[in-house]
């Protein structure tokens, strides 16, 4: 692998999807990364995207993976498609970044971790390495709040409510692995673990209160098995108590708020949308008898301020960590092994809720 790392993206569209909104701007922001190929859902969409981005379009993942000038494959499509599309990449041993959730369930995630030739395998937990996550982690480690006593998180997820589009209807089926539990809740659980440590001694209530929804494109009623209410409590290292409540289809209340209280101070992290891994987060803090006031992060935490407020911001930081890993340097980029552990955590929480 030379100084420039060639990237091929699976699912990069010319019409505005996650690949085009998040991955493409992130790649452009990192000089060592260069887009060198793509493949999309159909030959027509592949051709349109190839023309727009000025790179070759390939008929299959296998064909793109075989190219010697492509070092890293990014999988940016729906969760149910990950296993099939990852197959040729994992067999090749090439580096891969696969969006989170890695798989539909823990068993599939373990299979993807273990199959194929050994090679660098990363997962799309961009909140794990976001500027805010790393800064709050360091504030707490440096004693800003003193001894942590509690962590309280509330999130109003815009999806998972009474309506879906044709494009998002697959997320109403829990078996597809793209639910409020596996996406915003899992991202937030991971961010909390980075800053405060892993949650243990958990209790959980998980419910699907809306068992039917409407496809707004067709007017058809569809069954819904994905959870729309998740409430989890537990203990953090040192004994602090943590609570997380995620509400699906809630559009009128607090998008995202996370409060951390300690013996000496407090932090409040808020977001403009119920997707903590992608939201524009602001941080307020107070120590001793102070009132909460905005805190400004040191400039060194944000390598890509020009992307702030966009879906690409945290994704660019993830790619930057992947570049470090592929260069043989220390890196915080989350791997497939980490993805398996996160799948294990959320399935354990769901099992506790079911067992009650």
C-alpha positions in Angstrom: 0.0 0.0 0.0 1.5 3.3 -1.1 1.2 6.8 0.3 -2.2 7.1 -1.3 -4.9 4.6 -0.2 -7.3 3.7 -3.0 -10.9 3.3 -1.9 -13.8 1.6 -3.6 -17.3 2.3 -2.3 -20.2 -0.2 -2.4 -23.5 1.8 -2.6 -22.2 5.2 -3.7 -25.1 6.8 -5.5 -25.5 9.8 -7.8 -28.9 10.6 -6.2 -28.0 11.3 -2.5 -27.7 8.4 -0.1 -25.5 7.8 3.0 -22.5 7.0 0.8 -22.8 10.3 -1.1 -23.7 12.5 2.0 -21.2 11.0 4.4 -18.5 8.9 2.9 -17.7 10.9 -0.2 -17.2 14.2 1.6 -15.2 12.4 4.3 -12.8 10.9 1.7 -12.3 14.2 0.0 -11.2 15.8 3.3 -8.3 13.3 3.8 -5.4 13.7 1.3 -4.1 10.1 1.6 -7.5 8.7 0.5 -8.6 8.6 -3.1 -11.8 7.2 -4.5 -10.9 4.8 -7.3 -14.1 2.9 -8.0 -17.7 2.2 -7.0 -20.6 -0.1 -7.5 -24.2 0.7 -6.9 -27.6 -1.1 -6.8 -28.0 -1.5 -10.6 -26.0 -1.1 -13.8 -27.8 2.2 -14.5 -27.1 3.7 -11.0 -23.5 2.5 -11.2 -23.0 4.2 -14.5 -24.6 7.4 -13.3 -22.5 7.5 -10.2 -19.3 6.7 -12.1 -19.9 9.6 -14.4 -20.7 12.0 -11.5 -17.6 11.0 -9.4 -15.3 10.5 -12.3 -14.1 7.0 -11.4 -14.7 3.5 -12.8 -18.0 1.8 -12.1 -17.9 -2.0 -11.5 -20.6 -4.6 -12.1 -19.9 -6.4 -8.8 -18.1 -6.1 -5.5 -15.9 -9.0 -6.6 -14.8 -7.2 -9.7 -14.0 -4.0 -7.8 -12.2 -6.0 -5.0 -9.9 -7.6 -7.6 -8.5 -4.3 -8.7 -4.9 -3.8 -7.5 -5.3 0.0 -7.3 -8.1 -0.4 -4.7 -6.8 -1.0 -1.1 -9.9 -0.3 1.0 -13.5 -1.3 0.3 -16.3 0.6 2.0 -19.7 -1.1 2.4 -22.4 1.6 2.8 -25.6 -0.3 2.0 -28.4 -1.7 4.1 -27.7 -4.2 6.9 -29.4 -7.2 5.3 -27.1 -7.0 2.3 -23.8 -6.9 4.3 -23.1 -10.6 4.5 -23.4 -11.2 0.8 -21.5 -8.1 -0.3 -18.7 -8.6 2.3 -18.0 -12.2 1.0 -15.6 -11.3 -1.8 -13.9 -8.6 0.2 -13.3 -10.9 3.2 -12.0 -13.7 1.0 -9.5 -11.3 -0.6 -8.0 -10.1 2.7 -8.3 -6.5 1.6 -9.0 -3.8 4.2 -12.7 -3.1 4.6 -14.9 -0.6 6.3 -18.5 -1.9 6.8 -21.2 0.3 8.1 -22.7 -0.4 11.5 -24.7 -2.5 12.3 -22.2 -5.0 11.0 -24.9 -7.7 10.8 -28.5 -8.6 11.4 -27.6 -10.4 14.6 -24.7 -11.6 16.8 -24.3 -14.9 15.1 -24.0 -13.3 11.7 -21.5 -10.7 13.1 -19.3 -13.5 14.5 -19.4 -15.2 11.1 -18.2 -12.1 9.4 -15.5 -11.5 11.9 -14.1 -15.1 11.5 -14.6 -15.9 7.8 -12.2 -15.3 4.9 -8.5 -14.4 4.9 -7.1 -12.3 7.7 -7.1 -8.6 6.9 -7.9 -5.2 8.4 -11.6 -5.0 9.2 -13.3 -1.9 10.5 -16.9 -1.0 11.4 -18.8 2.3 11.0 -19.1 3.4 14.6 -18.2 7.0 13.9 -19.4 8.2 17.3 -16.6 6.1 18.8 -14.0 8.5 17.5 -15.9 11.7 17.2 -14.4 14.9 18.5 -17.1 15.3 21.2 -16.7 11.7 22.4 -13.0 12.0 22.8 -13.1 15.4 24.4 -15.8 14.4 27.0 -13.8 11.3 27.7 -10.7 13.4 28.4 -12.6 15.9 30.5 -13.9 13.2 32.8 -10.5 11.4 32.9 -8.9 14.8 33.9 -11.4 15.1 36.8 -13.7 17.8 35.5 -16.8 16.4 37.2 -14.8 14.7 40.0 -16.0 11.2 40.8 -18.8 10.2 38.4 -22.1 9.7 40.2 -24.6 9.3 37.4 -25.2 9.4 33.7 -28.6 10.1 32.2 -29.4 9.9 28.5 -32.6 10.6 26.7 -33.1 10.4 22.9 -36.1 11.0 20.7 -35.4 8.9 17.6 -37.2 10.3 14.5 -37.7 6.8 13.0 -39.6 3.9 14.3 -42.9 5.7 14.6 -46.3 5.3 12.8 -45.0 5.9 9.3 -42.3 4.6 7.0 -41.3 5.3 3.4 -40.8 2.5 0.9 -37.0 3.0 1.4 -37.2 2.7 5.1 -39.9 0.1 5.5 -37.4 -2.7 5.9 -36.4 -1.2 9.3 -39.9 -2.0 10.7 -38.9 -5.7 10.7 -36.6 -6.4 13.7 -35.2 -9.4 11.8 -33.5 -7.1 9.3 -31.3 -5.8 12.1 -31.7 -2.0 11.4 -33.8 -0.8 14.4 -33.7 1.9 17.0 -32.0 -0.7 19.3 -29.2 -1.6 16.8 -28.6 1.9 15.4 -29.0 5.0 17.6 -29.1 3.1 20.9 -26.1 0.9 20.1 -24.1 4.0 18.8 -24.9 5.8 22.1 -24.1 2.8 24.2 -20.7 2.6 22.5 -20.1 6.4 23.0 -21.0 6.0 26.6 -18.5 3.1 27.0 -15.8 5.2 25.5 -16.3 8.1 27.9 -17.4 6.3 31.1 -16.7 2.6 30.7 -18.9 -0.4 30.0 -22.4 -0.7 31.4 -23.0 -3.6 33.8 -25.7 -4.9 36.1 -28.3 -3.8 33.6 -32.0 -3.9 33.8 -34.1 -3.3 30.7 -37.5 -2.6 29.3 -37.9 -2.9 25.6 -41.3 -2.5 23.9 -43.0 -2.3 20.6 -46.1 -0.1 21.3 -46.9 0.5 17.6 -47.3 -2.9 16.0 -48.5 -1.5 12.7 -47.3 1.4 10.6 -48.2 3.0 7.3 -46.0 3.1 4.2 -46.5 6.8 3.2 -45.5 6.1 -0.4 -48.2 3.4 -1.0 -50.7 3.9 1.8 -50.3 0.2 2.7 -50.3 -0.9 6.4 -47.2 -2.9 7.3 -46.5 -4.9 10.5 -43.8 -3.5 12.8 -41.8 -5.7 15.1 -38.9 -3.3 15.7 -38.9 -1.8 19.2 -40.0 1.8 19.7 -39.3 2.1 23.4 -36.0 1.2 25.1 -35.3 1.9 28.8 -32.0 0.6 30.3 -30.4 1.2 33.6 -27.1 -0.1 35.0 -23.9 0.6 36.8 -20.7 2.1 35.4 -17.1 1.4 36.6 -16.7 2.9 40.1 -20.4 2.3 40.9 -22.1 5.3 39.1 -25.7 4.7 38.0 -26.6 5.2 34.3 -29.9 5.4 32.6 -30.8 5.5 28.9 -34.3 6.0 27.5 -34.8 6.0 23.7 -38.2 6.8 22.2 -39.1 5.9 18.6 -41.2 8.2 16.4 -40.9 11.1 18.9 -40.6 14.3 16.9 -41.8 17.0 19.4 -39.6 16.4 22.4 -35.8 16.6 23.3 -33.8 15.2 20.3 -30.8 14.1 22.4 -29.6 15.0 25.9 -26.9 13.4 28.0 -26.2 14.6 31.5 -23.2 13.4 33.6 -23.0 14.4 37.2 -20.1 14.0 39.6 -18.9 15.0 43.0 -17.5 18.3 41.8 -19.1 19.1 38.5 -21.6 18.3 35.7 -21.6 18.0 31.9 -24.6 18.3 29.6 -24.3 17.1 26.0 -27.2 17.9 23.6 -27.8 17.2 20.0 -30.1 18.7 17.3 -31.4 15.3 16.2 -31.9 11.9 17.8 -28.9 10.3 16.2 -26.1 11.0 18.6 -23.4 9.5 16.4 -24.2 12.1 13.6 -25.9 15.0 15.5 -24.2 18.3 15.9 -23.4 18.1 19.6 -22.9 20.9 22.0 -21.4 20.6 25.5 -22.1 22.6 28.6 -20.3 22.3 31.9 -20.3 23.5 35.5 -18.0 22.9 38.5 -18.6 23.6 42.1 -21.2 26.3 42.5 -21.1 27.5 38.8 -24.1 27.4 36.5 -24.0 25.4 33.3 -22.4 27.3 30.5 -21.2 26.4 27.0 -17.7 24.8 26.8 -15.5 25.2 23.7 -13.5 22.2 22.7 -9.8 22.6 22.1 -9.1 22.9 18.4 -6.9 19.8 18.3 -9.9 17.5 18.8 -11.5 18.5 15.5 -9.4 17.7 12.4 -12.2 18.5 10.0 -14.0 21.7 11.2 -15.0 22.4 7.7 -17.3 19.4 7.8 -18.9 20.4 11.2 -22.7 20.0 11.2 -22.7 17.6 8.3 -23.1 13.8 8.2 -19.5 13.5 7.0 -17.9 15.1 10.1 -17.6 12.1 12.4 -17.2 9.8 9.4 -14.1 11.7 8.3 -12.6 11.2 11.8 -13.3 7.5 11.5 -11.5 7.4 8.1 -8.6 9.3 9.6 -8.3 6.6 12.3 -8.4 3.9 9.6 -5.6 5.6 7.8 -3.6 5.5 11.0 -4.3 1.8 11.4 -3.4 1.0 7.8 -0.1 2.9 8.2 0.9 0.8 11.2 0.3 3.4 13.8 -1.8 3.4 17.0 -5.5 3.8 16.1 -8.9 4.0 17.8 -10.7 2.8 14.7 -13.3 0.2 15.8 -12.8 -3.3 14.3 -15.1 -6.2 13.5 -14.0 -7.6 16.9 -15.4 -4.5 18.6 -18.6 -4.8 16.5 -19.1 -8.3 17.7 -18.8 -7.2 21.3 -21.4 -4.4 20.7 -23.8 -6.8 19.0 -23.3 -9.0 22.1 -24.1 -6.2 24.5 -27.3 -5.2 22.7 -28.5 -8.8 22.4 -27.9 -9.3 26.1 -29.9 -6.2 26.9 -32.8 -7.4 24.6 -32.7 -10.8 26.2 -32.9 -9.4 29.7 -36.0 -7.4 28.6 -37.6 -10.5 27.1 -36.9 -12.6 30.2 -38.8 -10.2 32.5 
